[in-house]
Amino acid sequence: MKQFRTFLTEEISTDTKELTKSLVDSVYSKYVDRYDKNSPECVGWLDGSENALIRFQKIYEAGIGNDDSVLDVGCGVAHLHTFLSNQGWSGKYFGFDPNKKAIDVIDENINAVHGTIEDLDDTKYDWAIASGIFNLGLREENAFWIIENMISHANKGVIFNMLQQPYDDRYEAYNPKWIKFKLEKYGSDKIEIVEDYMENDAEFTVYFYV
């Protein structure tokens, strides 16, 4: 008989895959068809380039060094790679996304593949980063299953952003204090919640240092 933990993990994994595939088929693949690959709208950020740059700046401010390696979880069309390179970063990069249409338009010199987090091997990166993947369609248990996997692939830290409650009911939104409380069980000595960088406090960014 399988242990309950193993059974629960498999259930969440299957559920996350099914939800992700549904989101890609119904939403994200259409964005790639509709918008230029250099625009934030191409990956579902519909609030413009300025806000996209603010999000990436907050990710960068976690302490990413110029030689640090980066795992980009749900990389879309690798906009994060472009942003980091523009800051002088030249570290190892590996991105993956379940949306094959997005992967297919990424420049060939950028290391990115079609897949999900459980397709990865045991390679660790300095930073595991996710931007915008927890905003639509994935429930809290799905989000934390992904975050737990990100932690297992990170040497220095995990960085991700979320929409902040209250928010439009069509999206998944969270209380920053609750997220910090949930993360404390993973044993980090330093967890920072970054707020007040978007209009109307619409979202927050989490720095989880390993």
trRosetta pair geometry for C-beta under 8 A, 3 or more apart (Angstrom, degrees):
i j d omega theta_ij theta_ji phi_ij phi_ji
2 6 4.8 -118 -179 84 105 120
2 7 4.8 125 109 -58 125 94
2 10 7.9 -32 172 9 158 139
3 6 4.7 89 62 8 85 104
3 7 6.9 -156 92 -6 43 88
4 7 5.5 -57 -147 39 34 113
4 8 6.0 34 156 -21 69 107
5 8 5.8 -55 -146 36 27 110
5 9 6.3 29 155 -20 63 107
6 9 5.8 -55 -148 35 30 112
6 10 6.4 27 156 -16 64 107
7 10 5.9 -60 -151 38 29 109
7 11 6.4 30 152 -21 65 107
8 11 5.6 -55 -149 34 31 114
8 12 6.4 26 156 -14 66 106
9 12 6.0 -58 -148 40 29 106
9 13 6.1 33 154 -22 65 109
9 145 7.4 144 -141 -134 67 112
10 13 5.5 -52 -142 36 30 116
10 14 6.3 30 159 -18 64 105
11 14 6.0 -56 -150 36 27 108
11 15 6.3 24 154 -16 63 111
12 15 5.6 -57 -144 41 31 112
12 16 6.0 34 156 -23 66 107
12 141 5.7 -119 -123 147 117 106
12 142 6.6 -177 -170 -95 91 54
12 145 4.5 179 142 -79 130 149
13 16 5.8 -56 -147 35 26 111
13 17 6.5 26 155 -18 62 106
13 118 6.1 57 -148 -58 119 156
13 145 6.7 -158 -73 173 58 144
14 17 5.8 -56 -150 35 30 112
14 18 6.4 26 155 -17 65 108
15 18 5.9 -58 -148 37 30 109
15 19 6.2 26 156 -15 66 109
15 141 7.8 21 87 99 142 114
15 142 6.4 -119 109 -85 102 104
16 19 5.9 -57 -145 40 29 108
16 20 6.0 30 157 -21 65 110
16 116 7.8 139 121 -171 107 142
16 138 6.8 34 -132 -132 81 109
16 142 4.4 149 -99 -142 92 99
16 145 5.8 -128 -52 79 147 139
16 146 6.9 164 -153 -52 148 96
17 20 5.7 -58 -145 37 27 112
17 21 6.3 27 158 -19 64 106
17 116 6.3 -101 -106 -25 86 174
17 118 8.0 -57 -69 29 112 130
18 21 5.9 -53 -147 35 29 110
18 22 6.5 30 154 -18 62 107
19 22 5.7 -57 -152 36 31 113
19 23 6.4 31 152 -19 66 106
19 137 5.5 161 174 152 104 102
19 138 5.8 127 123 -96 141 67
19 139 7.7 -136 -98 1 168 82
19 142 6.2 -48 51 -112 150 161
20 23 5.7 -56 -149 36 32 111
20 24 6.3 31 155 -19 66 105
20 98 5.1 81 152 36 120 170
20 116 6.6 108 97 -104 166 126
20 137 7.8 136 -89 115 39 129
20 138 7.4 25 -71 -79 76 110
21 24 5.8 -54 -146 36 31 111
21 25 6.2 26 158 -15 65 110
21 98 6.8 -109 -81 164 57 136
22 25 6.0 -60 -145 40 27 108
22 26 5.9 1 167 1 65 118
22 137 7.1 -169 88 -163 104 138
23 26 6.4 -70 -134 49 22 94
23 27 5.3 -36 -173 35 65 117
23 28 6.1 44 139 -7 83 109
23 136 6.4 131 -136 112 128 102
23 137 4.5 -179 -81 63 122 171
23 138 7.8 -41 -37 -43 151 84
24 27 7.2 -67 -104 56 10 75
24 28 4.9 -49 -124 54 51 113
24 29 5.5 65 166 -33 70 98
24 98 5.3 -116 -59 112 146 103
24 99 4.7 -168 -137 -88 110 81
25 29 6.2 3 -119 12 25 131
26 30 7.6 -34 151 -8 29 122
27 30 6.3 -90 -173 33 22 108
27 31 6.9 15 153 -21 66 105
27 44 6.9 44 148 -102 111 122
27 136 7.0 -106 112 131 174 146
27 137 7.8 -153 11 -37 147 141
28 31 5.5 -44 -151 25 42 114
28 32 7.0 42 153 -17 66 98
28 43 7.1 9 -148 -152 101 52
28 44 5.9 -48 -107 -50 83 122
28 99 4.9 -97 120 -89 124 143
28 102 7.1 -36 154 -39 110 125
29 32 5.8 -51 -158 32 39 113
29 33 6.7 38 147 -18 66 105
29 99 5.8 -169 -76 -147 71 103
29 101 4.9 105 -139 16 82 141
29 102 8.0 -114 -104 -28 55 85
30 33 5.5 -54 -151 37 38 113
30 34 6.0 27 155 -17 70 115
31 34 5.8 -66 -141 41 29 106
31 35 5.8 -20 179 19 70 114
31 41 6.4 -152 -161 150 104 66
31 42 5.7 125 145 -171 97 29
31 43 6.4 141 119 -91 142 10
31 44 5.3 -97 -66 -63 168 65
32 35 7.3 -71 -120 50 17 79
32 37 7.4 27 -146 -96 77 81
32 42 5.9 57 -105 -171 51 85
32 43 7.8 42 -72 -80 80 53
32 77 7.4 145 -115 -59 100 117
32 99 6.7 162 -30 158 139 128
32 101 4.3 150 88 123 156 119
32 102 5.3 -130 -86 -73 136 68
32 105 6.8 176 -162 5 113 139
33 101 7.0 -39 -50 180 78 153
34 41 7.6 -83 98 136 103 112
35 39 5.0 -104 167 69 116 126
35 41 4.2 -167 -117 100 163 103
35 42 4.3 -139 92 -77 112 65
36 39 4.7 88 67 -6 89 108
36 42 6.4 -87 86 -63 39 120
37 42 5.2 108 -125 -137 34 165
37 77 4.9 -164 -166 -169 94 160
37 105 4.7 -147 -101 140 145 136
38 42 7.4 100 39 -11 21 144
39 42 5.1 123 70 -20 76 96
39 49 7.1 -86 -143 -72 66 97
40 43 6.6 -69 -169 46 49 91
40 45 3.8 -55 159 77 109 117
40 46 7.8 -154 110 -64 96 19
40 47 7.7 -50 106 58 138 57
40 48 6.7 54 48 130 132 13
40 49 5.7 172 -7 -92 115 51
40 51 7.5 -161 101 74 174 86
40 52 3.8 -146 -87 -67 142 145
40 79 7.0 67 -100 -119 68 169
41 44 7.4 75 -163 -58 38 7
41 45 6.5 -101 -77 74 35 59
41 46 5.6 62 -115 -105 86 59
42 76 7.2 115 108 175 92 118
42 77 5.7 -15 120 2 133 141
42 102 7.7 128 148 -117 100 93
43 76 3.5 1 -114 -141 138 143
43 77 6.1 -139 -58 9 112 91
43 79 6.8 -120 4 -5 145 128
43 102 6.8 68 -100 -122 91 134
43 132 7.0 100 131 92 110 153
44 76 7.9 -132 18 -108 93 128
44 132 6.5 153 82 162 112 134
44 135 8.0 167 131 72 129 129
44 136 7.4 -114 179 12 146 146
45 48 7.8 -90 136 38 97 26
45 51 7.0 -161 174 95 119 108
45 52 5.3 114 116 -86 156 102
45 55 7.8 -123 -122 10 149 153
45 132 6.2 -86 -67 -107 99 151
47 51 4.6 -9 108 42 109 156
47 52 7.9 160 77 -42 80 75
48 51 5.4 91 71 16 82 99
48 52 7.0 -140 109 -8 44 94
49 52 5.3 -57 -148 36 36 116
49 53 6.4 36 156 -20 69 103
50 53 6.0 -57 -155 34 30 109
50 54 6.7 32 149 -20 63 104
51 54 5.4 -49 -149 32 38 116
51 55 6.6 43 152 -22 66 100
51 198 6.7 56 -142 -127 104 103
52 55 5.8 -52 -155 31 33 113
52 56 6.6 25 153 -12 65 106
52 79 7.0 -54 174 155 127 150
53 56 5.8 -56 -147 40 34 108
53 57 6.1 41 153 -26 66 106
53 83 7.2 172 -125 -120 66 122
54 57 5.6 -53 -148 32 30 115
54 58 6.7 30 155 -18 63 103
54 197 6.0 171 172 150 115 107
54 198 6.6 137 118 -85 143 79
55 58 6.0 -58 -156 34 30 108
55 59 6.7 31 148 -17 64 105
55 131 5.9 109 150 -155 124 124
55 132 7.6 35 177 -49 159 99
55 161 6.1 -71 -152 -21 104 168
55 203 7.7 1 -104 90 103 144
55 205 7.5 153 -151 -74 67 124
56 59 5.4 -51 -151 35 38 115
56 60 6.2 41 151 -22 68 105
56 79 7.4 -115 -74 129 137 99
56 80 6.2 -177 -121 -118 111 70
56 83 4.2 -61 171 175 153 168
56 84 7.8 -127 -177 -50 115 68
56 131 7.2 -5 -83 -106 68 163
57 60 5.6 -53 -148 36 32 114
57 61 6.3 35 153 -25 64 107
58 61 5.6 -51 -145 32 32 115
58 62 7.9 56 151 -39 55 83
58 161 7.3 82 91 -82 130 122
58 194 5.6 174 -163 110 117 148
58 197 5.8 148 -75 83 131 170
58 205 4.5 159 138 0 128 161
59 62 6.3 -35 -177 -6 40 112
59 64 7.5 21 137 -18 76 134
59 80 7.2 -53 98 -134 159 114
59 129 6.0 69 -163 -149 127 128
59 131 6.4 -55 -65 -76 144 119
59 159 5.2 115 -144 142 81 140
59 161 7.4 -80 -69 -35 97 110
59 205 6.6 -134 -71 -151 60 142
60 64 5.5 -84 -144 36 55 120
60 83 7.3 -124 -54 136 125 113
60 84 6.8 174 -99 -102 107 76
60 87 6.1 159 -144 -63 146 170
61 194 7.7 112 85 -109 123 162
62 127 7.4 122 92 -127 135 134
62 157 6.3 -151 159 100 128 145
62 159 4.9 -114 -36 -91 163 131
62 192 7.9 173 -125 61 82 124
62 205 7.9 -121 -63 144 106 122
62 207 4.5 170 -128 -113 104 115
63 156 7.5 -130 96 157 113 131
63 157 7.4 75 58 24 111 146
63 207 7.8 83 8 -149 101 136
64 68 5.2 -133 -163 57 70 144
64 70 7.1 22 -142 -82 129 114
64 84 6.9 -71 126 -128 148 116
64 89 6.6 -8 133 -102 114 137
64 126 7.7 123 -133 109 73 125
64 127 5.9 -43 -103 -22 99 159
65 68 4.3 114 55 -30 81 105
65 89 7.8 125 119 -118 35 92
65 91 7.4 92 92 -55 75 135
65 126 7.5 -76 38 157 98 165
66 87 7.9 -143 -101 113 81 90
66 88 5.5 -45 -116 121 117 92
66 89 5.1 -150 -136 -112 54 51
66 90 6.1 18 169 23 87 78
66 91 6.8 159 144 -38 37 94
67 90 6.9 -14 -97 70 56 78
67 91 5.0 112 179 -87 27 95
68 89 7.4 -49 47 -145 84 111
68 91 4.7 -63 73 -75 37 167
68 126 4.0 -102 -165 70 96 158
68 127 6.0 49 150 -5 127 108
68 156 6.9 -54 -143 18 127 152
69 91 5.1 -143 -78 160 39 117
69 92 3.9 -9 -116 64 97 102
69 93 7.3 -165 -156 -69 63 34
69 94 7.7 17 179 5 101 94
69 125 4.3 -124 117 -150 105 82
69 126 4.7 130 51 4 71 92
69 127 7.3 177 92 28 53 71
70 80 7.5 -148 153 130 145 122
70 81 7.9 176 84 -93 138 72
70 84 6.9 -138 -21 -62 164 175
70 89 8.0 39 -23 163 134 142
70 91 6.2 108 -9 91 90 120
70 92 7.2 178 25 92 61 58
70 93 5.2 -6 63 -114 100 72
70 94 7.4 180 93 32 58 59
70 125 6.0 75 -156 169 4 135
70 126 7.0 -36 -69 58 49 92
70 127 5.2 -15 -114 69 69 102
70 129 6.1 -16 -164 9 100 122
71 94 5.5 -16 -113 71 66 95
71 95 7.7 148 -169 -89 44 41
71 120 8.0 28 -148 -119 134 151
71 125 4.0 164 -28 31 98 152
71 127 6.9 -163 30 98 73 53
71 128 4.5 -17 69 -111 116 70
71 129 6.8 157 80 21 58 70
71 150 7.5 -179 94 -140 127 79
71 153 5.7 -12 16 129 171 128
71 154 7.4 -120 33 -82 125 76
72 75 3.9 69 119 -95 117 102
72 78 7.0 98 97 -119 164 68
72 80 5.3 172 -123 64 129 138
72 81 6.9 -74 -40 -49 158 88
72 93 6.7 15 -12 -169 115 93
72 94 7.0 -173 23 93 79 43
72 95 3.7 -20 67 -105 117 89
72 96 7.4 155 83 19 73 52
72 112 7.5 -38 67 -107 122 105
72 129 5.7 -23 -110 70 56 100
72 130 7.9 131 -169 -88 48 46
73 96 7.1 -10 -124 59 44 86
73 117 6.1 12 -136 -84 111 111
73 128 6.1 42 -28 179 120 89
73 129 6.5 -179 18 83 86 41
73 130 4.1 -40 75 -82 111 95
73 133 6.6 -85 119 2 92 158
73 146 6.9 134 168 176 143 113
73 150 6.0 -63 -41 -95 156 112
73 160 7.9 -33 61 -94 125 110
74 96 7.7 -13 -54 91 26 63
74 97 5.5 77 -147 -113 38 81
74 98 7.6 -23 -110 9 76 85
74 130 5.6 58 35 -141 111 91
74 131 7.6 -151 88 52 105 53
74 132 7.2 -141 118 76 130 79
74 133 3.8 122 38 -82 170 133
75 78 5.2 15 159 -82 116 61
75 80 6.7 -106 -143 31 81 114
75 81 7.5 32 -163 -23 121 105
75 95 3.0 44 -66 -170 164 120
75 96 6.2 106 2 39 111 22
75 97 5.0 -110 47 -45 72 106
75 102 7.7 167 90 133 73 126
75 106 7.9 28 118 -89 121 146
75 112 5.5 -122 81 -132 153 125
76 79 6.2 -10 84 5 125 99
76 97 5.8 143 -54 -99 22 152
76 99 7.2 12 -120 53 49 131
76 102 5.1 -105 -167 -167 44 144
76 132 7.9 19 -43 69 131 130
77 102 5.0 -118 -64 -165 71 88
77 105 5.7 -28 -127 85 114 105
77 106 5.6 -176 -160 -79 60 80
78 81 4.3 -14 176 20 99 123
78 82 6.7 107 126 -20 80 88
78 93 8.0 82 -147 153 113 138
78 95 5.4 -171 -96 25 91 168
78 106 4.8 82 2 -130 126 118
78 107 7.4 -102 69 29 144 84
78 110 5.0 78 -172 152 170 156
78 112 5.5 -118 -67 -48 121 152
79 82 5.5 -54 -156 35 41 114
79 83 6.3 41 150 -20 71 104
80 83 5.6 -53 -147 37 35 112
80 84 6.2 31 158 -16 68 106
80 95 7.6 153 56 -95 111 128
80 129 6.6 167 -169 109 161 138
80 131 6.4 152 -71 13 124 136
81 84 6.1 -58 -146 39 27 107
81 85 6.2 28 157 -20 63 110
81 93 5.4 79 -112 -168 108 161
81 95 6.7 -86 -43 -35 119 136
81 110 5.4 100 125 -138 170 127
81 112 8.0 -106 -30 -52 146 121
82 85 5.9 -58 -148 36 27 112
82 86 6.5 27 154 -20 62 108
83 86 5.8 -61 -155 34 30 112
83 87 6.9 25 150 -17 64 105
84 87 5.6 -59 -156 33 38 111
84 89 4.0 -46 163 52 93 144
84 91 7.9 -61 151 37 136 96
84 93 7.8 159 69 -89 143 127
85 88 7.9 114 -178 -18 33 7
85 89 5.9 -89 -84 66 33 83
85 90 7.2 73 -123 -86 73 60
91 126 7.3 -52 177 23 156 132
92 111 7.9 -21 -174 41 73 147
92 125 7.2 -138 94 -128 107 98
93 110 6.7 -44 98 -157 133 80
93 111 5.7 151 91 49 77 101
94 111 5.3 -50 -104 114 60 115
94 112 7.3 149 -169 -92 44 50
94 113 7.9 -12 -171 9 88 98
94 123 7.7 60 18 102 165 138
94 125 6.8 -141 36 -76 109 140
95 106 7.6 -171 77 -126 134 162
95 110 7.1 0 24 153 124 106
95 111 7.0 136 22 97 74 62
95 112 3.8 -18 73 -110 100 101
95 113 7.6 161 91 21 57 55
96 103 7.9 1 -148 -93 46 123
96 112 6.5 178 -78 -161 38 70
96 113 5.1 -18 -109 67 89 78
96 114 7.2 102 -157 -156 80 5
96 115 4.8 -45 -168 64 127 89
96 116 7.2 -173 134 -86 124 9
96 117 7.4 155 81 -80 132 49
96 119 7.1 -166 -172 67 157 118
96 120 7.3 -146 2 -70 158 97
97 102 5.2 -50 105 82 151 130
97 103 5.7 -173 58 -57 103 94
97 112 7.1 11 5 178 97 114
97 114 6.8 -47 74 -119 65 51
97 115 7.8 78 55 47 24 45
98 114 7.2 70 -138 -169 25 72
98 115 6.9 -48 -90 129 58 12
98 116 5.3 24 -76 -73 105 87
99 102 4.1 57 100 7 112 113
99 103 6.9 161 93 -12 62 84
99 114 7.8 -120 80 -128 28 89
100 103 5.4 -54 -147 39 41 113
100 104 6.1 46 155 -28 70 106
100 114 4.5 19 -102 -119 79 139
101 104 5.8 -53 -148 31 29 116
101 105 7.1 16 159 -11 60 106
102 105 6.5 -71 -159 36 31 100
102 106 7.2 43 148 -39 64 99
103 106 5.8 -44 -159 6 39 118
103 112 5.8 -157 -133 125 85 105
103 113 6.6 20 -143 180 139 17
103 114 4.6 -125 19 -67 165 82
106 110 5.2 -99 165 71 111 123
106 112 5.0 -15 102 55 170 138
107 110 5.0 84 70 0 87 106
115 119 3.8 -89 179 55 129 157
115 120 7.7 144 120 -53 133 64
116 119 5.5 109 58 -6 59 104
117 120 6.0 -31 -171 -2 49 116
117 146 5.9 135 6 -137 156 79
117 149 4.7 104 143 119 135 146
117 150 7.2 -66 -138 -61 144 69
117 153 8.0 -133 -162 -11 101 145
118 149 6.9 -85 -73 -126 67 153
120 123 7.0 -109 176 45 102 88
120 149 7.9 131 38 171 128 115
120 153 6.5 -4 125 -96 156 142
123 153 7.2 33 93 -148 58 98
124 153 5.5 -178 -120 -168 59 49
124 154 6.6 -162 -162 -59 93 3
124 155 5.1 101 146 -49 122 93
125 128 6.1 120 66 -67 111 70
125 153 6.1 20 22 149 88 93
125 154 6.5 -35 72 -109 72 53
125 155 6.8 -138 103 6 25 96
126 154 7.2 12 144 -158 22 71
126 155 5.1 -54 -113 58 43 107
126 156 4.4 13 -176 8 78 119
126 157 7.8 4 154 30 68 68
127 154 6.3 20 -136 -135 23 105
127 156 5.8 -38 -67 65 71 107
127 157 5.8 -7 -114 70 80 75
127 158 7.3 150 -161 -98 64 29
127 159 6.2 0 -170 6 114 109
128 150 3.9 173 125 -167 141 89
128 151 7.2 -122 47 -60 142 25
128 153 5.1 98 -76 83 134 101
128 154 4.3 -99 0 -68 104 107
128 157 7.8 -141 34 112 70 41
128 158 4.9 -19 68 -112 96 81
128 159 7.6 169 86 27 49 65
129 158 7.5 176 -79 -160 40 51
129 159 4.7 -7 -114 66 82 99
129 160 6.9 165 -161 -75 47 62
130 133 4.9 -69 -179 26 111 123
130 134 7.1 79 128 -22 127 98
130 146 7.1 72 -76 140 166 125
130 147 7.9 -107 24 -90 143 70
130 150 6.6 -90 -21 -90 118 150
130 159 7.6 175 30 94 56 58
130 160 4.2 5 63 -112 93 106
130 161 7.7 -146 101 27 69 62
131 160 7.1 -158 -74 -141 41 57
131 161 5.6 32 -131 25 65 111
132 135 5.6 -40 -163 2 59 127
132 161 6.8 11 -51 71 49 108
133 138 7.4 22 147 11 76 146
133 146 7.3 -117 114 142 131 165
133 160 7.7 -68 43 -148 97 114
134 138 6.0 -86 -134 69 56 123
134 143 4.6 60 -129 -120 116 120
134 146 7.8 -158 -79 61 98 138
134 160 6.8 68 -4 164 129 126
134 161 7.8 -171 41 93 108 49
134 162 5.2 -39 88 -106 129 88
134 163 7.9 -153 101 10 86 79
134 172 6.1 -99 156 91 71 129
134 174 7.9 -13 136 -16 129 129
135 162 7.1 172 -77 -145 73 52
135 163 5.2 91 -124 -20 92 114
135 171 5.3 -25 174 -162 79 113
135 172 5.9 -178 -162 52 23 86
135 173 8.0 30 -137 -74 67 62
136 170 7.8 -3 -122 139 91 80
136 171 5.7 -55 -85 -125 70 77
136 172 6.5 -159 -73 9 18 94
137 172 7.3 -86 29 -22 28 118
138 142 4.0 -125 -169 95 95 133
138 143 5.4 123 125 -58 118 78
138 146 7.7 -1 179 -6 155 134
138 172 6.4 -65 67 -14 64 163
139 142 5.0 98 54 8 67 103
139 143 7.2 -127 104 -6 35 90
139 172 7.2 -167 -109 -111 30 134
140 143 5.6 -55 -148 35 34 113
140 144 6.3 22 160 -11 68 107
140 172 7.7 177 -61 -163 63 124
140 174 7.5 120 -105 -98 101 112
141 144 6.1 -56 -143 42 30 103
141 145 6.4 38 154 -25 63 104
142 145 5.7 -53 -150 31 31 114
142 146 6.7 28 153 -14 63 103
143 146 6.0 -60 -158 37 32 108
143 147 6.3 29 149 -18 68 109
143 162 7.9 54 -159 -103 148 122
143 172 7.4 -179 -51 143 135 151
144 147 5.1 -47 -138 39 41 115
144 148 6.1 49 158 -25 67 100
144 182 6.5 -93 -105 158 133 134
145 148 5.9 -50 -149 32 28 113
145 149 6.8 26 151 -14 60 105
146 149 5.7 -59 -154 39 34 110
146 150 6.4 39 148 -23 67 104
147 150 5.3 -50 -149 33 35 116
147 151 6.5 40 152 -23 65 100
147 158 6.7 104 -159 157 79 153
147 160 6.8 -100 -104 10 99 155
147 183 7.6 -87 153 -102 142 94
147 208 7.9 85 -172 10 109 161
148 151 5.7 -48 -152 30 33 114
148 152 6.8 32 150 -18 62 104
148 186 7.2 -159 -114 -99 74 127
149 152 5.6 -53 -151 34 36 112
149 153 6.7 21 154 -9 65 109
150 153 6.0 -71 -154 43 33 102
150 154 6.2 29 154 -29 69 118
150 158 4.7 98 128 -128 117 125
150 160 7.4 87 94 -45 176 125
151 154 5.8 -65 -142 30 31 114
151 158 5.5 -59 -82 -38 65 143
151 186 5.7 -88 -139 -171 167 144
151 208 6.9 -59 -96 119 100 138
151 210 6.8 150 -156 -96 78 105
154 157 5.9 -87 167 84 135 10
154 158 5.1 -130 -29 -61 166 79
154 210 5.2 177 110 -42 102 140
155 210 6.4 -158 155 67 19 147
156 209 6.9 -46 164 -145 62 74
156 210 6.0 151 151 35 9 106
157 207 6.2 -1 174 -173 142 77
157 208 5.7 160 -162 86 85 53
157 209 4.5 -39 -95 -109 115 49
157 210 5.5 -151 -80 -5 45 81
158 206 7.7 -5 108 110 87 102
158 208 4.3 -9 58 62 95 112
158 210 7.3 90 -14 -50 83 95
159 205 6.8 5 -171 179 89 103
159 206 6.9 171 -147 86 44 61
159 207 5.8 -5 -104 -106 84 61
159 208 7.4 -163 -71 26 39 74
160 205 7.3 -177 98 -151 30 66
160 206 5.5 -6 60 52 74 104
161 203 5.6 42 174 160 109 125
161 204 6.8 -180 -148 93 74 36
161 205 4.5 -36 -93 -98 88 74
161 206 7.2 175 -89 11 35 74
162 172 7.7 -71 -158 113 97 92
162 173 7.2 129 156 -143 93 46
162 174 4.9 -11 145 33 143 120
162 176 8.0 165 68 -90 118 70
162 179 6.7 175 31 -82 155 156
162 203 6.3 178 92 -155 37 88
162 204 6.2 -13 60 59 81 79
162 206 7.2 29 2 -15 105 112
163 167 4.8 23 154 -66 121 174
163 171 5.5 34 34 132 167 129
163 172 6.7 133 44 91 115 54
163 173 4.1 -74 106 -105 102 83
163 174 7.1 114 75 16 59 72
163 202 6.5 -47 -142 161 80 73
163 203 5.0 -59 -109 -99 43 88
164 167 6.5 127 77 -48 43 116
164 173 6.0 7 103 -167 11 104
164 174 6.9 -59 -116 67 42 58
164 175 7.6 72 -156 -109 72 31
164 176 6.5 -14 -120 -39 105 96
164 195 7.3 74 -84 -127 154 105
164 201 5.7 -71 79 145 150 86
164 202 6.3 150 36 154 98 21
164 203 5.4 179 -11 -110 91 23
164 204 5.2 83 -70 -13 115 98
165 173 4.5 136 -71 127 65 111
165 174 6.2 -117 -20 101 100 8
165 175 5.3 -37 36 -66 126 68
166 173 6.9 90 -161 104 25 152
167 171 5.6 -60 125 74 123 114
167 173 3.6 150 29 -68 124 154
167 202 7.0 89 -109 -155 111 71
168 171 5.3 64 77 15 91 103
168 173 7.9 126 48 -33 51 131
174 178 6.3 -130 -180 71 92 113
174 179 5.3 70 145 -53 136 114
175 178 4.1 74 75 6 102 112
175 179 7.0 -178 87 -11 53 83
176 179 5.6 -55 -149 35 35 112
176 180 6.4 34 155 -18 68 104
176 193 4.5 106 -178 -168 121 147
176 195 6.4 -70 -56 -67 165 121
176 204 4.9 -6 -89 64 120 170
176 206 7.9 179 -142 -79 87 95
177 180 5.8 -53 -149 36 33 111
177 181 6.4 36 151 -21 64 106
177 193 7.8 -80 -72 -15 43 170
178 181 5.6 -53 -148 36 33 114
178 182 6.4 33 153 -19 65 105
179 182 5.8 -54 -148 36 31 111
179 183 6.3 29 155 -19 65 109
179 193 7.2 123 77 -102 113 121
179 206 6.3 -108 136 -83 133 140
180 183 5.7 -59 -146 37 31 111
180 184 6.7 46 154 -40 63 96
180 191 5.5 146 -141 122 88 133
180 193 5.6 -74 -62 -44 120 124
180 206 7.6 -169 -78 -126 72 112
181 184 5.9 -42 -157 8 31 117
182 185 6.9 -49 179 13 41 108
183 186 5.8 -50 -173 23 59 114
183 188 6.8 -19 149 28 101 124
183 191 5.4 138 104 -125 132 150
183 206 7.2 170 -54 -172 160 138
183 208 5.7 -124 -170 -106 138 125
184 188 7.4 -105 -123 49 42 83
184 191 6.8 -104 -79 3 69 151
186 208 7.3 21 80 -172 137 133
188 191 5.3 103 94 -55 131 92
188 208 5.4 -137 -55 -169 167 80
188 209 5.7 127 -161 67 118 60
188 210 6.6 -76 -105 -103 98 28
189 209 7.1 -55 62 86 72 108
190 207 7.7 -33 132 116 94 101
190 209 4.2 1 76 43 107 128
191 206 7.1 -17 -170 -167 91 94
191 207 7.0 164 -157 87 42 63
191 208 5.4 1 -116 -110 86 67
191 209 7.2 -146 -75 20 44 77
192 206 7.3 154 83 -158 54 47
192 207 4.2 5 54 53 101 110
192 209 7.9 49 0 -18 95 104
193 204 5.7 7 -176 168 92 133
193 205 7.7 151 -160 78 47 44
193 206 5.9 -18 -106 -103 65 70
193 207 8.0 -146 -66 25 25 74
194 197 6.6 10 147 -11 100 129
194 204 6.2 159 77 -168 53 77
194 205 4.4 -15 59 62 111 93
194 206 7.5 -156 19 -71 81 24
194 207 6.9 64 -21 -13 109 102
195 201 6.2 14 -177 -140 104 98
195 204 4.7 -28 -91 -110 77 106
196 201 6.3 -22 -87 -99 51 89
197 205 7.6 -12 36 3 138 113
198 201 6.7 109 73 -124 83 15
198 202 4.5 -81 117 41 130 95
198 203 5.3 42 23 38 153 85
199 202 6.4 24 75 -14 61 115
201 204 7.8 7 -173 -59 80 90
